[in-house]
């Protein structure tokens, strides 16, 4: 490869690295917004636990939330 080809390849790699970093930051921001309200998270944990299986009807389940 010539010097010019190597330089162009390097520039393309640097451009792609910047894009990957930007996408990663966007994904982290999206993931950060997906955090649950702590009270709701506790209710979900309870629901998924053995004790959470005590709901015998949809209305009981809805009332819990």
PDBQT receptor file of N, H, CA, C and O in Angstrom, charges set to zero:
ATOM      1  N   UNK A   1       0.846  -1.191   0.000  1.00  0.00    +0.000 N 
ATOM      2  CA  UNK A   1       0.000   0.000   0.000  1.00  0.00    +0.000 C 
ATOM      3  C   UNK A   1       0.881   1.240   0.000  1.00  0.00    +0.000 C 
ATOM      4  O   UNK A   1       1.955   1.283   0.599  1.00  0.00    +0.000 OA
ATOM      5  N   UNK A   2       0.384   2.221  -0.685  1.00  0.00    +0.000 N 
ATOM      6  H   UNK A   2      -0.489   2.186  -1.172  1.00  0.00    +0.000 HD
ATOM      7  CA  UNK A   2       1.132   3.471  -0.740  1.00  0.00    +0.000 C 
ATOM      8  C   UNK A   2       0.857   4.293   0.517  1.00  0.00    +0.000 C 
ATOM      9  O   UNK A   2      -0.070   4.011   1.276  1.00  0.00    +0.000 OA
ATOM     10  N   UNK A   3       1.660   5.284   0.709  1.00  0.00    +0.000 N 
ATOM     11  H   UNK A   3       2.413   5.514   0.092  1.00  0.00    +0.000 HD
ATOM     12  CA  UNK A   3       1.511   6.191   1.861  1.00  0.00    +0.000 C 
ATOM     13  C   UNK A   3       0.142   6.870   1.832  1.00  0.00    +0.000 C 
ATOM     14  O   UNK A   3      -0.504   7.013   2.869  1.00  0.00    +0.000 OA
ATOM     15  N   UNK A   4      -0.293   7.284   0.657  1.00  0.00    +0.000 N 
ATOM     16  H   UNK A   4       0.232   7.169  -0.186  1.00  0.00    +0.000 HD
ATOM     17  CA  UNK A   4      -1.592   7.954   0.514  1.00  0.00    +0.000 C 
ATOM     18  C   UNK A   4      -2.732   6.999   0.871  1.00  0.00    +0.000 C 
ATOM     19  O   UNK A   4      -3.693   7.401   1.527  1.00  0.00    +0.000 OA
ATOM     20  N   UNK A   5      -2.633   5.742   0.445  1.00  0.00    +0.000 N 
ATOM     21  H   UNK A   5      -1.852   5.416  -0.088  1.00  0.00    +0.000 HD
ATOM     22  CA  UNK A   5      -3.669   4.755   0.759  1.00  0.00    +0.000 C 
ATOM     23  C   UNK A   5      -3.731   4.485   2.260  1.00  0.00    +0.000 C 
ATOM     24  O   UNK A   5      -4.811   4.352   2.836  1.00  0.00    +0.000 OA
ATOM     25  N   UNK A   6      -2.555   4.408   2.882  1.00  0.00    +0.000 N 
ATOM     26  H   UNK A   6      -1.678   4.516   2.414  1.00  0.00    +0.000 HD
ATOM     27  CA  UNK A   6      -2.512   4.195   4.328  1.00  0.00    +0.000 C 
ATOM     28  C   UNK A   6      -3.118   5.380   5.077  1.00  0.00    +0.000 C 
ATOM     29  O   UNK A   6      -3.846   5.202   6.054  1.00  0.00    +0.000 OA
ATOM     30  N   UNK A   7      -2.810   6.592   4.607  1.00  0.00    +0.000 N 
ATOM     31  H   UNK A   7      -2.219   6.736   3.814  1.00  0.00    +0.000 HD
ATOM     32  CA  UNK A   7      -3.372   7.790   5.240  1.00  0.00    +0.000 C 
ATOM     33  C   UNK A   7      -4.897   7.801   5.127  1.00  0.00    +0.000 C 
ATOM     34  O   UNK A   7      -5.597   8.113   6.091  1.00  0.00    +0.000 OA
ATOM     35  N   UNK A   8      -5.405   7.460   3.941  1.00  0.00    +0.000 N 
ATOM     36  H   UNK A   8      -4.837   7.207   3.158  1.00  0.00    +0.000 HD
ATOM     37  CA  UNK A   8      -6.852   7.431   3.731  1.00  0.00    +0.000 C 
ATOM     38  C   UNK A   8      -7.494   6.363   4.618  1.00  0.00    +0.000 C 
ATOM     39  O   UNK A   8      -8.540   6.601   5.222  1.00  0.00    +0.000 OA
ATOM     40  N   UNK A   9      -6.878   5.207   4.693  1.00  0.00    +0.000 N 
ATOM     41  H   UNK A   9      -6.028   5.014   4.203  1.00  0.00    +0.000 HD
ATOM     42  CA  UNK A   9      -7.382   4.129   5.538  1.00  0.00    +0.000 C 
ATOM     43  C   UNK A   9      -7.406   4.558   7.003  1.00  0.00    +0.000 C 
ATOM     44  O   UNK A   9      -8.373   4.289   7.716  1.00  0.00    +0.000 OA
ATOM     45  N   UNK A  10      -6.346   5.224   7.449  1.00  0.00    +0.000 N 
ATOM     46  H   UNK A  10      -5.561   5.442   6.870  1.00  0.00    +0.000 HD
ATOM     47  CA  UNK A  10      -6.274   5.712   8.823  1.00  0.00    +0.000 C 
ATOM     48  C   UNK A  10      -7.408   6.700   9.097  1.00  0.00    +0.000 C 
ATOM     49  O   UNK A  10      -8.061   6.628  10.139  1.00  0.00    +0.000 OA
ATOM     50  N   UNK A  11      -7.641   7.621   8.159  1.00  0.00    +0.000 N 
ATOM     51  H   UNK A  11      -7.112   7.679   7.313  1.00  0.00    +0.000 HD
ATOM     52  CA  UNK A  11      -8.713   8.605   8.322  1.00  0.00    +0.000 C 
ATOM     53  C   UNK A  11     -10.073   7.916   8.418  1.00  0.00    +0.000 C 
ATOM     54  O   UNK A  11     -10.915   8.308   9.227  1.00  0.00    +0.000 OA
ATOM     55  N   UNK A  12     -10.286   6.897   7.600  1.00  0.00    +0.000 N 
ATOM     56  H   UNK A  12      -9.603   6.579   6.943  1.00  0.00    +0.000 HD
ATOM     57  CA  UNK A  12     -11.551   6.164   7.638  1.00  0.00    +0.000 C 
ATOM     58  C   UNK A  12     -11.732   5.436   8.968  1.00  0.00    +0.000 C 
ATOM     59  O   UNK A  12     -12.831   5.415   9.522  1.00  0.00    +0.000 OA
ATOM     60  N   UNK A  13     -10.669   4.850   9.472  1.00  0.00    +0.000 N 
ATOM     61  H   UNK A  13      -9.776   4.867   9.022  1.00  0.00    +0.000 HD
ATOM     62  CA  UNK A  13     -10.731   4.157  10.762  1.00  0.00    +0.000 C 
ATOM     63  C   UNK A  13     -11.030   5.152  11.877  1.00  0.00    +0.000 C 
ATOM     64  O   UNK A  13     -11.841   4.867  12.758  1.00  0.00    +0.000 OA
ATOM     65  N   UNK A  14     -10.393   6.298  11.851  1.00  0.00    +0.000 N 
ATOM     66  H   UNK A  14      -9.734   6.529  11.136  1.00  0.00    +0.000 HD
ATOM     67  CA  UNK A  14     -10.637   7.320  12.873  1.00  0.00    +0.000 C 
ATOM     68  C   UNK A  14     -12.086   7.801  12.821  1.00  0.00    +0.000 C 
ATOM     69  O   UNK A  14     -12.719   8.001  13.857  1.00  0.00    +0.000 OA
ATOM     70  N   UNK A  15     -12.601   7.984  11.614  1.00  0.00    +0.000 N 
ATOM     71  H   UNK A  15     -12.087   7.821  10.771  1.00  0.00    +0.000 HD
ATOM     72  CA  UNK A  15     -13.992   8.399  11.447  1.00  0.00    +0.000 C 
ATOM     73  C   UNK A  15     -14.929   7.350  12.046  1.00  0.00    +0.000 C 
ATOM     74  O   UNK A  15     -15.868   7.689  12.765  1.00  0.00    +0.000 OA
ATOM     75  N   UNK A  16     -14.672   6.080  11.747  1.00  0.00    +0.000 N 
ATOM     76  H   UNK A  16     -13.909   5.805  11.162  1.00  0.00    +0.000 HD
ATOM     77  CA  UNK A  16     -15.506   5.001  12.280  1.00  0.00    +0.000 C 
ATOM     78  C   UNK A  16     -15.408   4.919  13.798  1.00  0.00    +0.000 C 
ATOM     79  O   UNK A  16     -16.407   4.664  14.470  1.00  0.00    +0.000 OA
ATOM     80  N   UNK A  17     -14.215   5.132  14.345  1.00  0.00    +0.000 N 
ATOM     81  H   UNK A  17     -13.402   5.340  13.799  1.00  0.00    +0.000 HD
ATOM     82  CA  UNK A  17     -14.054   5.119  15.805  1.00  0.00    +0.000 C 
ATOM     83  C   UNK A  17     -14.922   6.199  16.442  1.00  0.00    +0.000 C 
ATOM     84  O   UNK A  17     -15.568   5.961  17.463  1.00  0.00    +0.000 OA
ATOM     85  N   UNK A  18     -14.936   7.388  15.837  1.00  0.00    +0.000 N 
ATOM     86  H   UNK A  18     -14.411   7.581  15.008  1.00  0.00    +0.000 HD
ATOM     87  CA  UNK A  18     -15.753   8.480  16.368  1.00  0.00    +0.000 C 
ATOM     88  C   UNK A  18     -17.233   8.124  16.312  1.00  0.00    +0.000 C 
ATOM     89  O   UNK A  18     -17.982   8.409  17.247  1.00  0.00    +0.000 OA
ATOM     90  N   UNK A  19     -17.651   7.501  15.214  1.00  0.00    +0.000 N 
ATOM     91  H   UNK A  19     -17.043   7.269  14.455  1.00  0.00    +0.000 HD
ATOM     92  CA  UNK A  19     -19.053   7.099  15.097  1.00  0.00    +0.000 C 
ATOM     93  C   UNK A  19     -19.420   6.068  16.161  1.00  0.00    +0.000 C 
ATOM     94  O   UNK A  19     -20.489   6.155  16.765  1.00  0.00    +0.000 OA
ATOM     95  N   UNK A  20     -18.552   5.104  16.391  1.00  0.00    +0.000 N 
ATOM     96  H   UNK A  20     -17.683   5.033  15.900  1.00  0.00    +0.000 HD
ATOM     97  CA  UNK A  20     -18.810   4.076  17.398  1.00  0.00    +0.000 C 
ATOM     98  C   UNK A  20     -18.923   4.711  18.780  1.00  0.00    +0.000 C 
ATOM     99  O   UNK A  20     -19.804   4.345  19.559  1.00  0.00    +0.000 OA
ATOM    100  N   UNK A  21     -18.052   5.646  19.086  1.00  0.00    +0.000 N 
ATOM    101  H   UNK A  21     -17.337   5.943  18.454  1.00  0.00    +0.000 HD
ATOM    102  CA  UNK A  21     -18.092   6.323  20.385  1.00  0.00    +0.000 C 
ATOM    103  C   UNK A  21     -19.401   7.089  20.540  1.00  0.00    +0.000 C 
ATOM    104  O   UNK A  21     -20.024   7.047  21.601  1.00  0.00    +0.000 OA
ATOM    105  N   UNK A  22     -19.823   7.795  19.480  1.00  0.00    +0.000 N 
ATOM    106  H   UNK A  22     -19.318   7.830  18.618  1.00  0.00    +0.000 HD
ATOM    107  CA  UNK A  22     -21.080   8.540  19.541  1.00  0.00    +0.000 C 
ATOM    108  C   UNK A  22     -22.271   7.605  19.743  1.00  0.00    +0.000 C 
ATOM    109  O   UNK A  22     -23.164   7.897  20.539  1.00  0.00    +0.000 OA
ATOM    110  N   UNK A  23     -22.286   6.490  19.029  1.00  0.00    +0.000 N 
ATOM    111  H   UNK A  23     -21.562   6.253  18.382  1.00  0.00    +0.000 HD
ATOM    112  CA  UNK A  23     -23.386   5.530  19.166  1.00  0.00    +0.000 C 
ATOM    113  C   UNK A  23     -23.401   4.946  20.571  1.00  0.00    +0.000 C 
ATOM    114  O   UNK A  23     -24.465   4.786  21.170  1.00  0.00    +0.000 OA
ATOM    115  N   UNK A  24     -22.224   4.628  21.097  1.00  0.00    +0.000 N 
ATOM    116  H   UNK A  24     -21.359   4.757  20.611  1.00  0.00    +0.000 HD
ATOM    117  CA  UNK A  24     -22.128   4.077  22.456  1.00  0.00    +0.000 C 
ATOM    118  C   UNK A  24     -22.682   5.072  23.475  1.00  0.00    +0.000 C 
ATOM    119  O   UNK A  24     -23.420   4.691  24.383  1.00  0.00    +0.000 OA
ATOM    120  N   UNK A  25     -22.324   6.348  23.320  1.00  0.00    +0.000 N 
ATOM    121  H   UNK A  25     -21.724   6.658  22.582  1.00  0.00    +0.000 HD
ATOM    122  CA  UNK A  25     -22.819   7.370  24.237  1.00  0.00    +0.000 C 
ATOM    123  C   UNK A  25     -24.337   7.500  24.142  1.00  0.00    +0.000 C 
ATOM    124  O   UNK A  25     -25.016   7.647  25.158  1.00  0.00    +0.000 OA
ATOM    125  N   UNK A  26     -24.868   7.446  22.921  1.00  0.00    +0.000 N 
ATOM    126  H   UNK A  26     -24.317   7.327  22.096  1.00  0.00    +0.000 HD
ATOM    127  CA  UNK A  26     -26.316   7.525  22.746  1.00  0.00    +0.000 C 
ATOM    128  C   UNK A  26     -27.007   6.339  23.408  1.00  0.00    +0.000 C 
ATOM    129  O   UNK A  26     -28.040   6.506  24.057  1.00  0.00    +0.000 OA
ATOM    130  N   UNK A  27     -26.446   5.145  23.249  1.00  0.00    +0.000 N 
ATOM    131  H   UNK A  27     -25.607   5.009  22.721  1.00  0.00    +0.000 HD
ATOM    132  CA  UNK A  27     -27.035   3.954  23.863  1.00  0.00    +0.000 C 
ATOM    133  C   UNK A  27     -26.986   4.033  25.384  1.00  0.00    +0.000 C 
ATOM    134  O   UNK A  27     -27.937   3.637  26.058  1.00  0.00    +0.000 OA
ATOM    135  N   UNK A  28     -25.880   4.544  25.928  1.00  0.00    +0.000 N 
ATOM    136  H   UNK A  28     -25.107   4.866  25.381  1.00  0.00    +0.000 HD
ATOM    137  CA  UNK A  28     -25.780   4.692  27.380  1.00  0.00    +0.000 C 
ATOM    138  C   UNK A  28     -26.815   5.686  27.888  1.00  0.00    +0.000 C 
ATOM    139  O   UNK A  28     -27.404   5.493  28.952  1.00  0.00    +0.000 OA
ATOM    140  N   UNK A  29     -27.031   6.753  27.119  1.00  0.00    +0.000 N 
ATOM    141  H   UNK A  29     -26.553   6.909  26.255  1.00  0.00    +0.000 HD
ATOM    142  CA  UNK A  29     -28.030   7.750  27.506  1.00  0.00    +0.000 C 
ATOM    143  C   UNK A  29     -29.430   7.135  27.487  1.00  0.00    +0.000 C 
ATOM    144  O   UNK A  29     -30.226   7.358  28.399  1.00  0.00    +0.000 OA
ATOM    145  N   UNK A  30     -29.720   6.367  26.449  1.00  0.00    +0.000 N 
ATOM    146  H   UNK A  30     -29.073   6.187  25.708  1.00  0.00    +0.000 HD
ATOM    147  CA  UNK A  30     -31.020   5.698  26.356  1.00  0.00    +0.000 C 
ATOM    148  C   UNK A  30     -31.183   4.718  27.509  1.00  0.00    +0.000 C 
ATOM    149  O   UNK A  30     -32.240   4.670  28.138  1.00  0.00    +0.000 OA
ATOM    150  N   UNK A  31     -30.157   3.944  27.788  1.00  0.00    +0.000 N 
ATOM    151  H   UNK A  31     -29.298   3.983  27.277  1.00  0.00    +0.000 HD
ATOM    152  CA  UNK A  31     -30.214   2.973  28.885  1.00  0.00    +0.000 C 
ATOM    153  C   UNK A  31     -30.420   3.683  30.215  1.00  0.00    +0.000 C 
ATOM    154  O   UNK A  31     -31.147   3.190  31.076  1.00  0.00    +0.000 OA
ATOM    155  N   UNK A  32     -29.788   4.831  30.386  1.00  0.00    +0.000 N 
ATOM    156  H   UNK A  32     -29.197   5.232  29.687  1.00  0.00    +0.000 HD
ATOM    157  CA  UNK A  32     -29.941   5.596  31.617  1.00  0.00    +0.000 C 
ATOM    158  C   UNK A  32     -31.362   6.066  31.830  1.00  0.00    +0.000 C 
ATOM    159  O   UNK A  32     -31.835   6.148  32.964  1.00  0.00    +0.000 OA
ATOM    160  N   UNK A  33     -32.042   6.375  30.741  1.00  0.00    +0.000 N 
ATOM    161  H   UNK A  33     -31.658   6.308  29.820  1.00  0.00    +0.000 HD
ATOM    162  CA  UNK A  33     -33.434   6.820  30.851  1.00  0.00    +0.000 C 
ATOM    163  C   UNK A  33     -34.372   5.658  31.128  1.00  0.00    +0.000 C 
ATOM    164  O   UNK A  33     -35.527   5.865  31.499  1.00  0.00    +0.000 OA
ATOM    165  N   UNK A  34     -33.884   4.439  30.951  1.00  0.00    +0.000 N 
ATOM    166  H   UNK A  34     -32.946   4.270  30.650  1.00  0.00    +0.000 HD
ATOM    167  CA  UNK A  34     -34.729   3.273  31.142  1.00  0.00    +0.000 C 
ATOM    168  C   UNK A  34     -34.763   2.808  32.597  1.00  0.00    +0.000 C 
ATOM    169  O   UNK A  34     -35.424   1.820  32.919  1.00  0.00    +0.000 OA
ATOM    170  N   UNK A  35     -34.059   3.510  33.467  1.00  0.00    +0.000 N 
ATOM    171  H   UNK A  35     -33.522   4.312  33.206  1.00  0.00    +0.000 HD
ATOM    172  CA  UNK A  35     -34.056   3.110  34.873  1.00  0.00    +0.000 C 
ATOM    173  C   UNK A  35     -35.472   3.222  35.436  1.00  0.00    +0.000 C 
ATOM    174  O   UNK A  35     -36.201   4.169  35.141  1.00  0.00    +0.000 OA
ATOM    175  N   UNK A  36     -35.834   2.258  36.232  1.00  0.00    +0.000 N 
ATOM    176  H   UNK A  36     -35.242   1.489  36.471  1.00  0.00    +0.000 HD
ATOM    177  CA  UNK A  36     -37.181   2.221  36.799  1.00  0.00    +0.000 C 
ATOM    178  C   UNK A  36     -37.272   3.067  38.056  1.00  0.00    +0.000 C 
ATOM    179  O   UNK A  36     -36.285   3.277  38.762  1.00  0.00    +0.000 OA
ATOM    180  N   UNK A  37     -38.461   3.539  38.313  1.00  0.00    +0.000 N 
ATOM    181  H   UNK A  37     -39.262   3.369  37.739  1.00  0.00    +0.000 HD
ATOM    182  CA  UNK A  37     -38.770   4.186  39.575  1.00  0.00    +0.000 C 
ATOM    183  C   UNK A  37     -38.525   3.142  40.664  1.00  0.00    +0.000 C 
ATOM    184  O   UNK A  37     -39.032   2.025  40.556  1.00  0.00    +0.000 OA
ATOM    185  N   UNK A  38     -37.758   3.472  41.713  1.00  0.00    +0.000 N 
ATOM    186  H   UNK A  38     -37.346   4.379  41.801  1.00  0.00    +0.000 HD
ATOM    187  CA  UNK A  38     -37.426   2.478  42.746  1.00  0.00    +0.000 C 
ATOM    188  C   UNK A  38     -38.644   1.780  43.347  1.00  0.00    +0.000 C 
ATOM    189  O   UNK A  38     -38.597   0.576  43.603  1.00  0.00    +0.000 OA
ATOM    190  N   UNK A  39     -39.721   2.507  43.573  1.00  0.00    +0.000 N 
ATOM    191  H   UNK A  39     -39.759   3.485  43.366  1.00  0.00    +0.000 HD
ATOM    192  CA  UNK A  39     -40.920   1.882  44.152  1.00  0.00    +0.000 C 
ATOM    193  C   UNK A  39     -41.516   0.874  43.174  1.00  0.00    +0.000 C 
ATOM    194  O   UNK A  39     -41.940  -0.209  43.578  1.00  0.00    +0.000 OA
ATOM    195  N   UNK A  40     -41.549   1.221  41.914  1.00  0.00    +0.000 N 
ATOM    196  H   UNK A  40     -41.205   2.101  41.586  1.00  0.00    +0.000 HD
ATOM    197  CA  UNK A  40     -42.081   0.309  40.895  1.00  0.00    +0.000 C 
ATOM    198  C   UNK A  40     -41.175  -0.903  40.752  1.00  0.00    +0.000 C 
ATOM    199  O   UNK A  40     -41.642  -2.029  40.584  1.00  0.00    +0.000 OA
ATOM    200  N   UNK A  41     -39.871  -0.656  40.821  1.00  0.00    +0.000 N 
ATOM    201  H   UNK A  41     -39.491   0.259  40.957  1.00  0.00    +0.000 HD
ATOM    202  CA  UNK A  41     -38.912  -1.759  40.727  1.00  0.00    +0.000 C 
ATOM    203  C   UNK A  41     -39.118  -2.752  41.871  1.00  0.00    +0.000 C 
ATOM    204  O   UNK A  41     -39.051  -3.963  41.659  1.00  0.00    +0.000 OA
ATOM    205  N   UNK A  42     -39.367  -2.247  43.083  1.00  0.00    +0.000 N 
ATOM    206  H   UNK A  42     -39.422  -1.263  43.255  1.00  0.00    +0.000 HD
ATOM    207  CA  UNK A  42     -39.623  -3.130  44.225  1.00  0.00    +0.000 C 
ATOM    208  C   UNK A  42     -40.897  -3.949  44.015  1.00  0.00    +0.000 C 
ATOM    209  O   UNK A  42     -40.942  -5.134  44.348  1.00  0.00    +0.000 OA
ATOM    210  N   UNK A  43     -41.923  -3.313  43.464  1.00  0.00    +0.000 N 
ATOM    211  H   UNK A  43     -41.886  -2.351  43.194  1.00  0.00    +0.000 HD
ATOM    212  CA  UNK A  43     -43.163  -4.046  43.192  1.00  0.00    +0.000 C 
ATOM    213  C   UNK A  43     -42.914  -5.154  42.173  1.00  0.00    +0.000 C 
ATOM    214  O   UNK A  43     -43.446  -6.256  42.306  1.00  0.00    +0.000 OA
ATOM    215  N   UNK A  44     -42.108  -4.862  41.157  1.00  0.00    +0.000 N 
ATOM    216  H   UNK A  44     -41.676  -3.966  41.048  1.00  0.00    +0.000 HD
ATOM    217  CA  UNK A  44     -41.792  -5.892  40.164  1.00  0.00    +0.000 C 
ATOM    218  C   UNK A  44     -41.016  -7.041  40.783  1.00  0.00    +0.000 C 
ATOM    219  O   UNK A  44     -41.270  -8.207  40.478  1.00  0.00    +0.000 OA
ATOM    220  N   UNK A  45     -40.067  -6.709  41.655  1.00  0.00    +0.000 N 
ATOM    221  H   UNK A  45     -39.861  -5.762  41.902  1.00  0.00    +0.000 HD
ATOM    222  CA  UNK A  45     -39.298  -7.766  42.319  1.00  0.00    +0.000 C 
ATOM    223  C   UNK A  45     -40.217  -8.650  43.154  1.00  0.00    +0.000 C 
ATOM    224  O   UNK A  45     -40.087  -9.874  43.152  1.00  0.00    +0.000 OA
ATOM    225  N   UNK A  46     -41.139  -8.025  43.860  1.00  0.00    +0.000 N 
ATOM    226  H   UNK A  46     -41.245  -7.030  43.862  1.00  0.00    +0.000 HD
ATOM    227  CA  UNK A  46     -42.094  -8.783  44.666  1.00  0.00    +0.000 C 
ATOM    228  C   UNK A  46     -42.950  -9.670  43.772  1.00  0.00    +0.000 C 
ATOM    229  O   UNK A  46     -43.178 -10.841  44.074  1.00  0.00    +0.000 OA
ATOM    230  N   UNK A  47     -43.414  -9.105  42.683  1.00  0.00    +0.000 N 
ATOM    231  H   UNK A  47     -43.229  -8.154  42.437  1.00  0.00    +0.000 HD
ATOM    232  CA  UNK A  47     -44.253  -9.864  41.758  1.00  0.00    +0.000 C 
ATOM    233  C   UNK A  47     -43.522 -11.084  41.220  1.00  0.00    +0.000 C 
ATOM    234  O   UNK A  47     -44.118 -12.147  41.046  1.00  0.00    +0.000 OA
ATOM    235  N   UNK A  48     -42.236 -10.930  40.957  1.00  0.00    +0.000 N 
ATOM    236  H   UNK A  48     -41.752 -10.066  41.098  1.00  0.00    +0.000 HD
ATOM    237  CA  UNK A  48     -41.458 -12.023  40.392  1.00  0.00    +0.000 C 
ATOM    238  C   UNK A  48     -40.968 -13.007  41.445  1.00  0.00    +0.000 C 
ATOM    239  O   UNK A  48     -40.450 -14.072  41.109  1.00  0.00    +0.000 OA
ATOM    240  N   UNK A  49     -41.128 -12.658  42.710  1.00  0.00    +0.000 N 
ATOM    241  H   UNK A  49     -41.549 -11.793  42.983  1.00  0.00    +0.000 HD
ATOM    242  CA  UNK A  49     -40.717 -13.566  43.776  1.00  0.00    +0.000 C 
ATOM    243  C   UNK A  49     -41.810 -14.603  44.020  1.00  0.00    +0.000 C 
ATOM    244  O   UNK A  49     -42.895 -14.522  43.444  1.00  0.00    +0.000 OA
ATOM    245  N   UNK A  50     -41.516 -15.569  44.871  1.00  0.00    +0.000 N 
ATOM    246  H   UNK A  50     -40.634 -15.635  45.339  1.00  0.00    +0.000 HD
ATOM    247  CA  UNK A  50     -42.524 -16.589  45.205  1.00  0.00    +0.000 C 
ATOM    248  C   UNK A  50     -43.742 -15.956  45.849  1.00  0.00    +0.000 C 
ATOM    249  O   UNK A  50     -44.877 -16.351  45.582  1.00  0.00    +0.000 OA
ATOM    250  N   UNK A  51     -43.496 -14.973  46.699  1.00  0.00    +0.000 N 
ATOM    251  H   UNK A  51     -42.574 -14.653  46.916  1.00  0.00    +0.000 HD
ATOM    252  CA  UNK A  51     -44.610 -14.311  47.375  1.00  0.00    +0.000 C 
ATOM    253  C   UNK A  51     -45.507 -13.606  46.360  1.00  0.00    +0.000 C 
ATOM    254  O   UNK A  51     -46.712 -13.467  46.571  1.00  0.00    +0.000 OA
ATOM    255  N   UNK A  52     -44.907 -13.167  45.267  1.00  0.00    +0.000 N 
ATOM    256  H   UNK A  52     -43.928 -13.280  45.096  1.00  0.00    +0.000 HD
ATOM    257  CA  UNK A  52     -45.666 -12.457  44.241  1.00  0.00    +0.000 C 
ATOM    258  C   UNK A  52     -46.649 -13.327  43.498  1.00  0.00    +0.000 C 
ATOM    259  O   UNK A  52     -47.511 -12.816  42.783  1.00  0.00    +0.000 OA
ATOM    260  N   UNK A  53     -46.537 -14.619  43.651  1.00  0.00    +0.000 N 
ATOM    261  H   UNK A  53     -45.836 -15.033  44.232  1.00  0.00    +0.000 HD
ATOM    262  CA  UNK A  53     -47.463 -15.513  42.946  1.00  0.00    +0.000 C 
ATOM    263  C   UNK A  53     -48.799 -15.637  43.664  1.00  0.00    +0.000 C 
ATOM    264  O   UNK A  53     -49.662 -16.408  43.246  1.00  0.00    +0.000 OA
ATOM    265  N   UNK A  54     -48.968 -14.890  44.729  1.00  0.00    +0.000 N 
ATOM    266  H   UNK A  54     -48.267 -14.263  45.068  1.00  0.00    +0.000 HD
ATOM    267  CA  UNK A  54     -50.196 -14.998  45.520  1.00  0.00    +0.000 C 
ATOM    268  C   UNK A  54     -51.406 -14.373  44.841  1.00  0.00    +0.000 C 
ATOM    269  O   UNK A  54     -52.534 -14.597  45.281  1.00  0.00    +0.000 OA
ATOM    270  N   UNK A  55     -51.205 -13.594  43.781  1.00  0.00    +0.000 N 
ATOM    271  H   UNK A  55     -50.290 -13.412  43.423  1.00  0.00    +0.000 HD
ATOM    272  CA  UNK A  55     -52.342 -12.962  43.107  1.00  0.00    +0.000 C 
ATOM    273  C   UNK A  55     -53.204 -14.029  42.453  1.00  0.00    +0.000 C 
ATOM    274  O   UNK A  55     -52.730 -14.819  41.635  1.00  0.00    +0.000 OA
ATOM    275  N   UNK A  56     -54.478 -14.038  42.826  1.00  0.00    +0.000 N 
ATOM    276  H   UNK A  56     -54.863 -13.397  43.490  1.00  0.00    +0.000 HD
ATOM    277  CA  UNK A  56     -55.367 -15.069  42.290  1.00  0.00    +0.000 C 
ATOM    278  C   UNK A  56     -56.256 -14.548  41.171  1.00  0.00    +0.000 C 
ATOM    279  O   UNK A  56     -57.016 -15.301  40.563  1.00  0.00    +0.000 OA
ATOM    280  N   UNK A  57     -56.150 -13.250  40.908  1.00  0.00    +0.000 N 
ATOM    281  H   UNK A  57     -55.532 -12.638  41.402  1.00  0.00    +0.000 HD
ATOM    282  CA  UNK A  57     -56.958 -12.699  39.821  1.00  0.00    +0.000 C 
ATOM    283  C   UNK A  57     -56.249 -11.494  39.215  1.00  0.00    +0.000 C 
ATOM    284  O   UNK A  57     -55.325 -10.928  39.799  1.00  0.00    +0.000 OA
ATOM    285  N   UNK A  58     -56.704 -11.128  38.046  1.00  0.00    +0.000 N 
ATOM    286  H   UNK A  58     -57.454 -11.588  37.571  1.00  0.00    +0.000 HD
ATOM    287  CA  UNK A  58     -56.134  -9.955  37.379  1.00  0.00    +0.000 C 
ATOM    288  C   UNK A  58     -56.427  -8.703  38.192  1.00  0.00    +0.000 C 
ATOM    289  O   UNK A  58     -55.583  -7.810  38.272  1.00  0.00    +0.000 OA
ATOM    290  N   UNK A  59     -57.599  -8.624  38.791  1.00  0.00    +0.000 N 
ATOM    291  H   UNK A  59     -58.284  -9.350  38.725  1.00  0.00    +0.000 HD
ATOM    292  CA  UNK A  59     -57.941  -7.432  39.573  1.00  0.00    +0.000 C 
ATOM    293  C   UNK A  59     -57.024  -7.284  40.785  1.00  0.00    +0.000 C 
ATOM    294  O   UNK A  59     -56.646  -6.164  41.131  1.00  0.00    +0.000 OA
ATOM    295  N   UNK A  60     -56.658  -8.388  41.438  1.00  0.00    +0.000 N 
ATOM    296  H   UNK A  60     -56.964  -9.297  41.157  1.00  0.00    +0.000 HD
ATOM    297  CA  UNK A  60     -55.698  -8.324  42.553  1.00  0.00    +0.000 C 
ATOM    298  C   UNK A  60     -54.346  -7.831  42.055  1.00  0.00    +0.000 C 
ATOM    299  O   UNK A  60     -53.696  -7.002  42.692  1.00  0.00    +0.000 OA
ATOM    300  N   UNK A  61     -53.937  -8.354  40.911  1.00  0.00    +0.000 N 
ATOM    301  H   UNK A  61     -54.464  -9.028  40.393  1.00  0.00    +0.000 HD
ATOM    302  CA  UNK A  61     -52.658  -7.954  40.332  1.00  0.00    +0.000 C 
ATOM    303  C   UNK A  61     -52.665  -6.456  40.010  1.00  0.00    +0.000 C 
ATOM    304  O   UNK A  61     -51.727  -5.739  40.357  1.00  0.00    +0.000 OA
ATOM    305  N   UNK A  62     -53.721  -5.993  39.351  1.00  0.00    +0.000 N 
ATOM    306  H   UNK A  62     -54.483  -6.576  39.069  1.00  0.00    +0.000 HD
ATOM    307  CA  UNK A  62     -53.814  -4.572  38.989  1.00  0.00    +0.000 C 
ATOM    308  C   UNK A  62     -53.853  -3.694  40.231  1.00  0.00    +0.000 C 
ATOM    309  O   UNK A  62     -53.274  -2.608  40.240  1.00  0.00    +0.000 OA
ATOM    310  N   UNK A  63     -54.525  -4.152  41.271  1.00  0.00    +0.000 N 
ATOM    311  H   UNK A  63     -54.996  -5.034  41.263  1.00  0.00    +0.000 HD
ATOM    312  CA  UNK A  63     -54.616  -3.377  42.506  1.00  0.00    +0.000 C 
ATOM    313  C   UNK A  63     -53.247  -3.201  43.156  1.00  0.00    +0.000 C 
ATOM    314  O   UNK A  63     -52.999  -2.203  43.831  1.00  0.00    +0.000 OA
ATOM    315  N   UNK A  64     -52.371  -4.163  42.954  1.00  0.00    +0.000 N 
ATOM    316  H   UNK A  64     -52.572  -4.974  42.405  1.00  0.00    +0.000 HD
ATOM    317  CA  UNK A  64     -51.030  -4.074  43.532  1.00  0.00    +0.000 C 
ATOM    318  C   UNK A  64     -50.211  -2.968  42.879  1.00  0.00    +0.000 C 
ATOM    319  O   UNK A  64     -49.261  -2.452  43.469  1.00  0.00    +0.000 OA
ATOM    320  N   UNK A  65     -50.582  -2.617  41.680  1.00  0.00    +0.000 N 
ATOM    321  H   UNK A  65     -51.353  -3.035  41.201  1.00  0.00    +0.000 HD
ATOM    322  CA  UNK A  65     -49.850  -1.577  40.962  1.00  0.00    +0.000 C 
ATOM    323  C   UNK A  65     -50.668  -0.320  40.849  1.00  0.00    +0.000 C 
ATOM    324  O   UNK A  65     -50.210   0.666  40.273  1.00  0.00    +0.000 OA
TER     325      UNK A  65
